[in-house]
Amino acid sequence: MEETISLKALFQILRKRLWLITLITIIAAIISAVVSFFVITPVYQTSTQILVNQAKNEQQLYNVGAVQTNVQLISTYNDIIKSPAILDKVISSLSLEKSSELLSEQIQVASSENSQVAQIIVQDTDPKRATEIANTVATVFKKEVPKIMNIDNVSILSKADFATSKSPVKPQPILNIAIALVVGLMVGVGLSFLLEYLDNTIKTEQDIENILELPVMGVITNIKDLPKVTNVQRPDMTARVPQRGETFGS
């Protein structure tokens, strides 16, 4: 019975502060939408794939050891791709106005486990520039890796395509608005309970019994205002002086 009363009280608090919860939720969603659509700069993503594989000759057959060596080399190649030795040439080739450190933050090299294929992922605020960076990084890396590692085992599987990078990957307005709705709802509910906790005024007979632990002997109800008394027209008490030749009866 006690749990039922507590649950009912919680619902009463939420119902009483429903306007506050709704207002905070709507404001949070509006702010999130404005920031997502008008403040945050869209970021576009594209990628290219490279294959790490030893060049075959007529006498060379499939070698498990060579494949495993290539897989292990991918981790080394990941660091080389994002190194100034590669990125400085990319910056020079594309005439980019940024340092190799900043360009390195835009590039991510990913590969599946035990796979000889590595994916160069580039993010940029311009989809065309992102495509150019991805393709140039792959081309420069393929050209420079024989000089750096003395191994010629890199080939480009697929180039980045501008058509596939026209849709921004972030921000995601729908997701941001959904998160804002949940956060706004949580903040509204929390604030409602906080205001109720800080409100120590006595409003009902139950508050008197719960807080003061005193029985209620009687209740004085609110008396509505009485209607205003209209002014009653008083009779004219002034006496009229009779003129000469007049009598009061005339």
C-alpha positions as CSV (number, residue, x, y, z in Angstrom):
1,M,0.0,0.0,0.0
2,E,2.9,2.3,0.9
3,E,4.5,1.7,-2.5
4,T,1.3,2.5,-4.3
5,I,0.9,5.8,-2.5
6,S,4.5,6.7,-3.3
7,L,4.1,5.9,-7.0
8,K,0.9,7.9,-7.1
9,A,2.7,10.8,-5.5
10,L,5.4,10.6,-8.1
11,F,2.8,10.7,-10.9
12,Q,1.1,13.7,-9.3
13,I,4.4,15.6,-9.2
14,L,5.0,14.9,-12.9
15,R,1.5,15.9,-13.8
16,K,1.8,19.1,-11.8
17,R,5.1,20.0,-13.5
18,L,4.1,18.7,-16.9
19,W,4.3,22.1,-18.5
20,L,7.9,22.6,-17.3
21,I,9.0,19.1,-18.5
22,T,7.4,19.8,-21.9
23,L,8.9,23.3,-22.2
24,I,12.5,22.1,-21.4
25,T,12.2,19.2,-23.8
26,I,11.0,21.4,-26.7
27,I,13.7,24.0,-26.0
28,A,16.4,21.3,-26.0
29,A,15.2,19.9,-29.3
30,I,15.0,23.4,-30.9
31,I,18.5,24.2,-29.7
32,S,19.9,20.9,-31.1
33,A,18.2,21.5,-34.4
34,V,19.5,25.0,-34.8
35,V,23.1,23.9,-33.9
36,S,22.9,20.9,-36.2
37,F,21.5,22.7,-39.2
38,F,23.0,26.2,-38.9
39,V,26.1,26.1,-36.6
40,I,28.1,22.9,-37.1
41,T,29.9,22.7,-40.4
42,P,29.0,19.5,-42.4
43,V,31.8,17.0,-42.7
44,Y,32.1,14.6,-45.7
45,Q,33.9,11.3,-45.8
46,T,35.4,9.2,-48.6
47,S,37.8,6.3,-48.8
48,T,40.2,4.4,-51.1
49,Q,41.5,0.9,-50.8
50,I,45.1,-0.4,-51.2
51,L,46.3,-4.0,-51.4
52,V,49.5,-5.1,-49.7
53,N,50.9,-8.0,-51.7
54,Q,54.2,-9.3,-53.0
55,A,54.7,-9.2,-56.7
56,K,54.4,-12.6,-58.2
57,N,56.8,-14.2,-60.6
58,E,56.3,-17.3,-62.8
59,Q,57.8,-19.6,-60.2
60,Q,56.1,-18.2,-57.1
61,L,53.1,-20.0,-55.8
62,Y,50.7,-19.0,-53.0
63,N,52.9,-18.6,-49.8
64,V,51.2,-18.5,-46.5
65,G,54.3,-17.0,-44.9
66,A,54.4,-14.2,-47.4
67,V,50.7,-13.4,-46.8
68,Q,51.2,-13.3,-43.1
69,T,54.2,-11.0,-43.6
70,N,52.1,-8.6,-45.7
71,V,49.4,-8.6,-43.0
72,Q,51.9,-7.6,-40.4
73,L,53.3,-4.9,-42.6
74,I,50.0,-3.2,-42.8
75,S,50.4,-1.9,-39.2
76,T,53.7,-0.3,-40.3
77,Y,52.2,1.1,-43.4
78,N,49.4,2.7,-41.3
79,D,52.1,4.8,-39.6
80,I,53.9,5.6,-42.8
81,I,50.7,6.8,-44.5
82,K,50.1,9.4,-41.8
83,S,53.8,10.4,-41.6
84,P,55.1,13.8,-42.9
85,A,57.1,11.9,-45.5
86,I,53.9,11.1,-47.3
87,L,51.6,13.9,-46.2
88,D,54.0,16.7,-47.0
89,K,54.1,15.6,-50.6
90,V,50.2,15.4,-50.6
91,I,50.0,18.9,-49.3
92,S,52.5,20.1,-51.9
93,S,50.6,18.2,-54.7
94,L,47.2,19.6,-53.8
95,S,48.5,23.1,-52.6
96,L,46.7,22.6,-49.3
97,E,47.1,25.4,-46.7
98,K,47.6,23.2,-43.7
99,S,50.3,21.3,-41.9
100,S,50.9,17.6,-42.0
101,E,49.8,17.3,-38.4
102,L,46.4,18.8,-39.2
103,L,46.0,16.7,-42.3
104,S,46.9,13.6,-40.3
105,E,43.9,14.2,-38.0
106,Q,41.6,14.0,-41.1
107,I,43.0,10.6,-42.2
108,Q,42.2,7.2,-40.7
109,V,43.7,3.9,-41.9
110,A,41.6,0.9,-41.2
111,S,42.1,-2.8,-42.0
112,S,40.2,-6.0,-41.2
113,E,41.9,-8.6,-39.1
114,N,44.2,-10.9,-41.1
115,S,43.4,-8.9,-44.3
116,Q,45.9,-7.6,-46.8
117,V,43.5,-4.8,-47.8
118,A,43.8,-1.4,-46.0
119,Q,41.3,1.4,-46.3
120,I,42.4,5.1,-46.3
121,I,39.4,7.1,-44.9
122,V,39.5,10.9,-45.3
123,Q,37.1,13.4,-43.7
124,D,36.9,17.0,-44.8
125,T,34.4,19.9,-45.0
126,D,34.6,19.8,-48.8
127,P,33.6,16.5,-50.4
128,K,35.6,17.2,-53.5
129,R,38.7,18.0,-51.5
130,A,38.2,14.9,-49.4
131,T,38.2,12.7,-52.6
132,E,41.3,14.4,-53.9
133,I,43.1,13.9,-50.6
134,A,42.2,10.2,-50.4
135,N,43.3,9.5,-53.9
136,T,46.5,11.5,-53.7
137,V,47.5,9.9,-50.4
138,A,47.1,6.4,-51.9
139,T,49.1,7.4,-55.1
140,V,51.9,9.1,-53.1
141,F,52.2,6.2,-50.7
142,K,52.4,3.6,-53.5
143,K,55.1,5.7,-55.1
144,E,57.2,6.4,-52.0
145,V,56.9,3.1,-50.1
146,P,59.5,1.3,-52.2
147,K,62.0,4.1,-51.3
148,I,61.1,3.9,-47.6
149,M,60.8,0.2,-47.1
150,N,62.7,-1.1,-50.1
151,I,59.6,-3.2,-50.9
152,D,57.3,-2.9,-53.8
153,N,54.1,-4.7,-52.7
154,V,51.4,-2.0,-52.7
155,S,48.7,-1.6,-55.3
156,I,45.5,0.5,-55.4
157,L,42.3,-1.5,-55.4
158,S,39.7,1.2,-55.7
159,K,39.9,5.0,-55.8
160,A,37.7,7.4,-53.9
161,D,34.6,8.4,-55.8
162,F,33.2,12.0,-55.4
163,A,29.6,10.8,-56.1
164,T,29.7,8.6,-52.9
165,S,30.9,11.4,-50.7
166,K,28.2,14.1,-51.3
167,S,26.2,13.2,-48.2
168,P,27.8,14.5,-44.9
169,V,28.6,12.0,-42.2
170,K,28.3,14.5,-39.5
171,P,26.5,16.2,-37.9
172,Q,23.4,13.9,-37.9
173,P,20.5,16.2,-37.2
174,I,17.9,13.5,-36.6
175,L,20.1,11.7,-34.1
176,N,21.1,14.9,-32.3
177,I,17.5,16.0,-32.0
178,A,16.5,12.6,-30.6
179,I,19.3,12.8,-28.0
180,A,18.3,16.3,-27.1
181,L,14.7,15.2,-26.6
182,V,15.8,12.4,-24.2
183,V,18.2,14.7,-22.4
184,G,15.6,17.5,-22.1
185,L,13.1,15.0,-20.8
186,M,15.5,13.8,-18.1
187,V,16.4,17.4,-17.1
188,G,12.8,18.4,-16.9
189,V,11.8,15.4,-14.8
190,G,14.9,15.9,-12.5
191,L,14.1,19.7,-12.2
192,S,10.5,18.9,-11.3
193,F,11.5,16.6,-8.5
194,L,14.0,19.1,-7.3
195,L,11.5,22.0,-7.2
196,E,9.0,19.7,-5.4
197,Y,11.7,18.8,-2.8
198,L,12.6,22.4,-2.2
199,D,9.0,23.5,-1.9
200,N,8.2,23.3,1.9
201,T,4.9,25.2,1.8
202,I,1.8,23.6,3.2
203,K,-1.0,23.4,0.7
204,T,-3.4,20.6,1.7
205,E,-4.7,18.9,4.8
206,Q,-2.5,15.9,4.0
207,D,0.6,18.2,4.3
208,I,-0.4,19.2,7.8
209,E,-0.8,15.6,8.9
210,N,2.4,14.5,7.2
211,I,4.6,17.4,8.2
212,L,3.2,18.5,11.6
213,E,1.9,15.1,12.5
214,L,-1.3,16.7,13.8
215,P,-4.9,15.6,13.2
216,V,-7.0,18.0,11.1
217,M,-10.1,19.0,13.2
218,G,-11.7,21.2,10.6
219,V,-11.2,23.1,7.4
220,I,-12.2,26.7,6.6
221,T,-13.2,26.9,3.0
222,N,-12.5,29.8,0.7
223,I,-15.3,32.4,0.8
224,K,-16.1,34.0,-2.5
225,D,-16.2,37.8,-2.6
226,L,-19.7,39.1,-2.0
227,P,-21.2,41.0,-4.9
228,K,-20.9,44.7,-4.6
229,V,-23.9,46.6,-3.3
230,T,-25.4,48.8,-5.9
231,N,-26.2,52.4,-5.0
232,V,-29.9,52.9,-4.1
233,Q,-31.4,56.2,-5.3
234,R,-32.4,58.3,-2.4
235,P,-35.6,60.4,-2.4
236,D,-35.2,64.1,-2.9
237,M,-35.5,65.6,0.6
238,T,-35.1,69.2,-0.5
239,A,-38.2,71.4,0.1
240,R,-39.5,73.6,-2.7
241,V,-40.3,77.1,-1.6
242,P,-43.8,78.1,-2.8
243,Q,-44.0,81.2,-5.0
244,R,-46.3,84.1,-4.4
245,G,-49.8,83.2,-5.1
246,E,-49.0,79.4,-4.9
247,T,-50.2,77.0,-2.3
248,F,-48.6,73.6,-1.5
249,G,-51.6,71.8,-2.9
250,S,-51.3,73.4,-6.4
